[in-house]
Amino acid sequence: METDKDKIEYLTNQNDFLKRSNKKLVEKNKLLEEEFDRLLEENNNFRLVRNEGKVLWLVLKILHILQD
């Protein structure tokens, strides 16, 4: 039969375990957020390069038409 002392010890251990688990998850979440932000910035940079390429292509096409 469990005593009050055993229950307190069990709950204290459970609480410590949950605190450690929560801390690890918070750290992992922070790393994932940083990775997401990095990938979002990289994606936006690719869009800028792609759009600049389209603009450059359009400008070259217009110049070619004007030369003819």
C-alpha positions as CSV (number, residue, x, y, z in Angstrom):
1,M,0.0,0.0,0.0
2,E,1.3,3.4,-1.0
3,T,2.0,5.9,1.7
4,D,1.6,9.7,1.3
5,K,5.4,9.9,1.2
6,D,5.5,7.5,-1.8
7,K,2.8,9.4,-3.6
8,I,4.6,12.7,-3.1
9,E,7.9,11.1,-4.3
10,Y,6.2,9.7,-7.4
11,L,4.5,13.0,-8.2
12,T,7.7,14.9,-7.6
13,N,9.6,12.6,-10.0
14,Q,6.8,12.8,-12.5
15,N,6.9,16.6,-12.3
16,D,10.7,16.7,-12.8
17,F,10.4,14.4,-15.8
18,L,7.7,16.6,-17.3
19,K,9.8,19.7,-16.7
20,R,12.8,18.2,-18.5
21,S,10.6,16.9,-21.4
22,N,9.0,20.3,-21.8
23,K,12.4,22.0,-21.8
24,K,13.6,19.7,-24.5
25,L,10.5,20.3,-26.6
26,V,10.8,24.1,-26.2
27,E,14.4,23.9,-27.3
28,K,13.5,21.7,-30.3
29,N,10.6,24.1,-31.2
30,K,13.0,27.0,-31.1
31,L,15.4,25.2,-33.5
32,L,12.6,24.3,-35.8
33,E,11.4,27.9,-35.8
34,E,14.9,29.1,-36.7
35,E,15.2,26.5,-39.5
36,F,11.7,27.6,-40.8
37,D,12.8,31.3,-40.8
38,R,16.0,30.4,-42.7
39,L,14.1,28.3,-45.3
40,L,11.5,31.1,-45.7
41,E,14.2,33.7,-46.3
42,E,16.0,31.3,-48.7
43,N,12.7,30.7,-50.6
44,N,12.1,34.5,-50.8
45,N,15.6,35.0,-52.1
46,F,14.9,32.4,-54.8
47,R,11.7,34.2,-55.8
48,L,13.6,37.5,-56.1
49,V,16.3,35.9,-58.3
50,R,13.6,34.1,-60.4
51,N,11.6,37.3,-60.8
52,E,14.7,39.3,-61.6
53,G,15.5,36.7,-64.2
54,K,12.0,37.2,-65.7
55,V,12.4,40.9,-65.7
56,L,15.9,40.7,-67.3
57,W,14.5,38.3,-70.0
58,L,11.6,40.7,-70.7
59,V,14.0,43.7,-70.9
60,L,16.3,41.7,-73.3
61,K,13.2,40.7,-75.4
62,I,12.1,44.4,-75.6
63,L,15.6,45.5,-76.6
64,H,15.7,42.8,-79.3
65,I,12.4,44.0,-80.6
66,L,13.4,47.6,-80.6
67,Q,16.6,46.8,-82.5
68,D,14.7,45.1,-85.3
